[in-house]
Amino acid sequence: MKTYTMRSFLKIALIALTIVITMGCIARNNGKGRGGGEQATDNGQWKNSGATALTLKYSSLTLDIGQRAYLNATPGGPQLKNYYVGFSSSNSEVAKVDVNGCITAMGKGSATITAYSGTAEAECKVEVSGKKVNLEAIWVKQSGDIDPVKFNPNQKTSELTFNRFPVTEEEFLKVREEIGATPQGGALLLLMAMELYHHDREVGQRCVERCCVKSICTEKMAKLRDLYGGDQFYSRPYQVAGLLKGTSPEKGYNLKAPYKFGVQTLSSSDYHPTTAFGAPATAIQMAIVEPSGRKAGIHAQVSFVKAPQPPSQNKYYVCNTTGGFLHNVEDINMNAQYEGLQ
């Protein structure tokens, strides 16, 4: 009897010790990357990439608060299975990093950004000055117009020129007040919300939800998570740049502000009734004009609608179908590196 009791006690003690050690490891590593740094949210597939080498565009950076820089990590090795790369920051209050290797300077100090793929690691030392980036107020200029009621050959194309993307929800809402009451303004706002989501998931999601009919939000957010995920082959950190005019995959989708974005209606069939809000309304289907990431002749189409009642609360156009925004733009040229948008 004593032997049985002792064995039982030892088994229980061993199980308890194992649980304590396991929980301790989980607690220590929760949200942490290699070396204890705060890890950008990813799916962990970098562990199985097979990479034995990893190169970064920068080994050191000096940034002002608010500045961004892309590491453009490239894994390699004879047994490479995929191009997933994980990232972590030793101090996210100084410099944070997202799953695409985009560093954002947050506060004065020093931080080390670590990239890892397979068994390979690489580091970038970041120094952030106490100086804040002086951002010019956002402005949007419009040429041309789109008739919101019916197809009009004289009012079918609109081009919007703007100096930069919002970096806060407050900036986004201010721009919304200025341009959100037109279908072309609604289209540009969704583009801006997508870029916000790229850099700040929480704020970006709220802005995207303001730009879309509720019934499509869940599907859209799932697609955005894929577009801005950690797979170097599938993800498109340059998705928004590929929908602007004036660049190309060969140029790495790099272009300088001011940026140009255009939409147009193609025929009377682009105006059609919808009950997206539970009441009759007119949805306007528009094609994105000359998107840099689409082959010539392929129309990237989106549909926008304004709720009919009550006008005081529903003055903004919101997206009803998002295909033109979410279909992957062409992959970047292998010899090019994306530098990001302002």
C-alpha positions in Angstrom: 0.0 0.0 0.0 2.8 2.4 0.9 4.6 1.7 -2.4 1.5 2.4 -4.5 0.9 5.6 -2.6 4.4 6.8 -3.1 4.4 6.0 -6.8 1.1 7.9 -7.2 2.6 10.8 -5.3 5.6 10.9 -7.5 3.6 10.8 -10.7 1.4 13.6 -9.5 4.4 15.7 -8.5 6.1 15.0 -11.9 3.0 16.0 -13.8 2.6 19.2 -11.7 6.2 20.1 -12.2 5.9 19.6 -16.0 2.8 21.9 -16.1 4.5 24.6 -14.1 7.6 24.5 -16.4 5.5 24.5 -19.5 3.3 27.4 -18.3 6.4 29.3 -17.4 7.8 28.9 -20.8 4.6 30.0 -22.4 4.5 33.0 -20.2 8.1 34.0 -21.0 7.6 33.6 -24.7 4.1 34.9 -25.1 4.3 37.5 -27.9 8.1 37.2 -28.0 10.4 36.5 -30.9 13.9 35.1 -30.8 16.1 36.9 -28.3 13.1 37.9 -26.2 12.0 40.8 -28.5 8.4 41.7 -29.1 7.3 39.7 -32.1 5.2 41.0 -35.0 2.0 38.9 -35.2 2.6 36.1 -37.7 1.6 32.5 -38.4 5.0 31.0 -37.5 5.6 29.5 -40.9 9.1 31.1 -41.0 10.2 28.3 -38.7 9.7 25.8 -41.6 11.1 27.9 -44.4 14.3 25.9 -44.7 16.3 29.1 -44.9 20.0 29.0 -43.8 20.8 32.6 -44.9 19.0 35.9 -44.5 19.9 39.3 -45.9 18.4 42.7 -45.0 18.5 46.0 -46.9 19.7 47.8 -43.7 22.0 46.7 -40.9 21.5 50.0 -39.1 19.1 52.9 -39.4 18.7 56.4 -37.9 15.1 57.6 -37.9 13.0 60.5 -36.7 9.8 59.7 -34.7 7.1 58.7 -37.2 9.4 57.7 -40.0 9.1 54.3 -41.6 11.6 52.0 -43.4 11.3 48.6 -45.0 13.9 45.9 -44.3 13.2 44.0 -47.5 14.4 40.7 -45.9 15.5 38.0 -48.4 15.9 34.4 -47.1 18.1 31.9 -49.0 19.7 28.5 -48.9 19.7 25.2 -50.9 16.7 23.7 -49.0 14.5 26.8 -49.1 10.8 25.8 -49.0 9.1 29.2 -48.7 9.8 32.9 -48.2 8.2 33.4 -44.8 10.2 35.8 -42.5 9.4 36.6 -38.9 10.3 39.9 -37.2 10.7 41.2 -33.6 11.7 44.4 -31.9 13.8 44.5 -28.7 11.8 47.7 -27.7 8.6 48.4 -29.6 8.2 51.7 -27.7 11.3 52.9 -29.7 10.8 51.1 -33.0 8.0 48.6 -33.9 8.0 46.2 -36.8 5.2 44.6 -38.7 4.9 41.2 -40.4 6.2 42.7 -43.7 9.4 44.1 -42.1 8.2 47.7 -42.1 9.8 49.6 -39.2 8.0 52.5 -37.6 10.0 54.9 -35.3 7.9 55.4 -32.1 10.0 57.2 -29.6 13.6 58.3 -28.7 16.1 55.6 -28.0 17.7 52.5 -29.4 16.2 49.2 -30.5 17.3 46.1 -32.4 15.0 44.6 -35.0 15.6 40.9 -35.6 14.5 39.0 -38.7 14.4 35.2 -38.7 13.6 32.5 -41.2 14.4 28.8 -40.8 17.7 28.7 -38.9 18.9 32.1 -40.1 18.8 35.4 -38.3 19.8 39.0 -39.2 19.7 42.2 -37.2 19.1 45.9 -37.8 20.2 48.4 -35.2 17.8 51.3 -35.0 18.4 54.7 -33.4 15.5 57.0 -33.1 16.1 60.7 -32.5 13.8 62.8 -30.3 12.7 64.8 -33.4 9.2 64.2 -34.8 8.5 64.1 -38.5 6.8 67.3 -39.5 3.8 66.1 -41.5 2.1 68.5 -44.0 -1.6 68.7 -43.6 -3.4 66.3 -46.1 -4.8 67.8 -49.2 -6.8 66.3 -52.0 -7.4 67.9 -55.4 -10.0 66.6 -57.8 -10.3 67.0 -61.6 -13.3 65.7 -63.4 -16.5 64.3 -61.7 -18.8 61.3 -61.7 -22.5 61.8 -62.0 -24.0 60.2 -58.9 -27.4 59.6 -60.4 -27.0 58.3 -64.0 -24.3 57.7 -66.6 -23.2 60.9 -68.1 -20.5 60.9 -70.9 -19.5 64.3 -69.7 -19.2 63.3 -66.1 -17.7 59.8 -66.1 -14.1 60.2 -65.0 -12.5 61.6 -61.9 -8.8 61.9 -60.9 -7.8 62.6 -57.3 -4.4 64.0 -56.5 -3.2 64.0 -52.9 0.0 64.6 -51.0 0.1 61.7 -48.4 -1.9 59.0 -46.6 -3.4 59.5 -43.1 -1.4 58.1 -40.2 -4.1 58.4 -37.6 -7.9 57.8 -37.3 -8.4 61.5 -36.7 -6.7 62.4 -39.9 -8.7 59.8 -41.8 -12.0 61.2 -40.4 -11.0 64.7 -41.4 -10.4 63.7 -45.0 -13.7 61.8 -45.0 -15.5 64.9 -44.2 -13.9 66.6 -47.1 -14.4 64.0 -49.9 -16.6 61.2 -48.6 -19.9 62.5 -50.0 -18.8 61.6 -53.6 -18.4 58.1 -55.1 -14.8 58.9 -56.2 -14.1 60.3 -52.7 -15.4 57.1 -51.2 -13.1 55.1 -53.4 -10.0 57.0 -52.4 -11.0 56.8 -48.7 -11.1 53.0 -48.9 -7.6 53.0 -50.5 -6.4 55.2 -47.6 -8.1 52.9 -45.0 -6.3 49.9 -46.5 -2.9 51.6 -46.2 -3.8 52.5 -42.6 -4.6 48.8 -42.0 -1.2 47.8 -43.4 0.5 49.7 -40.6 -2.0 49.7 -37.8 -4.4 46.7 -37.7 -6.8 48.1 -35.0 -7.1 51.6 -36.4 -7.1 50.5 -40.0 -9.9 48.0 -39.4 -12.1 50.7 -37.9 -11.5 52.9 -40.9 -12.1 50.1 -43.4 -15.4 49.3 -41.7 -16.5 52.9 -42.1 -15.8 52.6 -45.8 -17.8 49.4 -46.5 -21.3 48.0 -46.3 -21.5 45.9 -43.2 -22.3 42.7 -45.1 -18.9 42.6 -46.8 -16.7 43.7 -43.9 -15.9 40.2 -42.6 -14.9 38.9 -46.0 -12.8 42.0 -46.7 -10.9 41.9 -43.4 -10.0 38.3 -44.0 -8.6 39.2 -47.5 -6.7 42.1 -46.1 -5.0 39.9 -43.5 -3.8 37.7 -46.3 -2.6 40.6 -48.4 -0.6 42.0 -45.5 0.5 38.6 -44.1 4.0 37.3 -43.7 4.3 35.2 -46.9 6.9 36.9 -49.1 5.3 35.3 -52.2 1.6 35.9 -51.5 1.5 39.1 -49.4 1.3 42.5 -51.1 2.6 45.3 -48.9 2.5 47.3 -52.1 -1.1 46.5 -52.9 -2.3 50.2 -52.5 0.7 51.5 -54.5 -0.3 49.1 -57.3 -3.7 50.8 -57.5 -2.2 54.2 -58.0 -1.1 55.7 -61.3 2.5 56.3 -62.4 4.6 53.3 -61.3 5.1 49.7 -62.1 6.2 46.3 -60.7 9.6 46.9 -62.5 10.0 50.1 -60.4 9.1 48.3 -57.2 5.8 50.2 -57.1 7.9 53.2 -55.8 6.7 56.7 -56.6 6.9 60.1 -55.1 4.1 62.2 -53.8 1.8 63.7 -54.9 -0.1 60.6 -55.8 -2.8 60.1 -58.4 -5.8 57.9 -58.2 -8.5 57.7 -60.8 -11.9 56.1 -61.3 -14.5 56.1 -64.1 -17.9 54.8 -65.1 -18.0 52.9 -68.4 -21.7 52.7 -69.4 -25.2 53.2 -68.1 -25.2 49.6 -66.9 -22.7 50.8 -64.2 -25.7 52.3 -62.3 -27.9 49.6 -60.8 -30.4 49.4 -57.9 -29.4 47.7 -54.6 -31.0 47.0 -51.3 -27.7 46.8 -49.4 -29.1 49.1 -46.7 -32.5 47.4 -46.6 -34.0 50.2 -48.7 -33.7 51.0 -52.4 -30.5 52.9 -53.4 -28.4 53.2 -56.5 -25.0 51.5 -56.6 -22.3 52.9 -58.9 -19.8 50.5 -60.4 -16.5 52.2 -61.3 -13.3 51.0 -62.9 -9.9 52.1 -61.4 -8.1 54.1 -64.1 -4.6 53.0 -65.1 -3.7 51.1 -61.9 0.0 50.4 -62.0 -0.4 46.8 -60.8 -2.9 45.7 -63.5 -2.2 44.8 -67.1 -3.5 47.1 -69.7 -7.1 46.4 -70.7 -8.0 44.7 -67.4 -10.6 46.7 -65.5 -10.3 46.7 -61.7 -13.9 47.4 -60.8 -15.5 48.4 -57.5 -19.0 49.5 -56.6 -20.0 52.3 -54.2 -23.4 53.2 -52.8 -24.8 55.9 -50.4 -27.6 55.0 -48.0 -30.9 56.7 -48.8 -32.1 57.4 -45.2 -31.7 59.6 -43.2 -29.5 62.0 -45.4 -28.0 63.7 -42.4 -26.4 60.5 -41.1 -25.7 58.8 -44.4 -23.9 61.4 -46.5 -20.9 59.2 -47.3 -20.4 56.7 -50.1 -19.4 53.3 -49.0 -18.1 50.2 -50.9 -20.6 47.6 -51.9 -18.2 45.3 -53.9 -14.5 45.4 -53.4 -13.0 43.2 -56.1 -10.9 45.8 -57.8 -9.2 46.7 -54.5 -8.6 43.2 -53.2 -7.5 41.2 -56.3 -3.7 40.9 -56.0 -1.7 43.4 -58.0 1.1 42.0 -60.1 4.0 40.7 -58.1 6.9 43.0 -57.7 10.0 42.6 -59.9 12.6 40.3 -58.3 15.3 42.9 -58.7 13.2 45.8 -57.2 12.5 46.7 -53.5 9.4 48.4 -52.3 10.1 51.6 -50.2 6.6 52.4 -49.0 4.2 55.3 -49.4 4.2 58.6 -47.5 
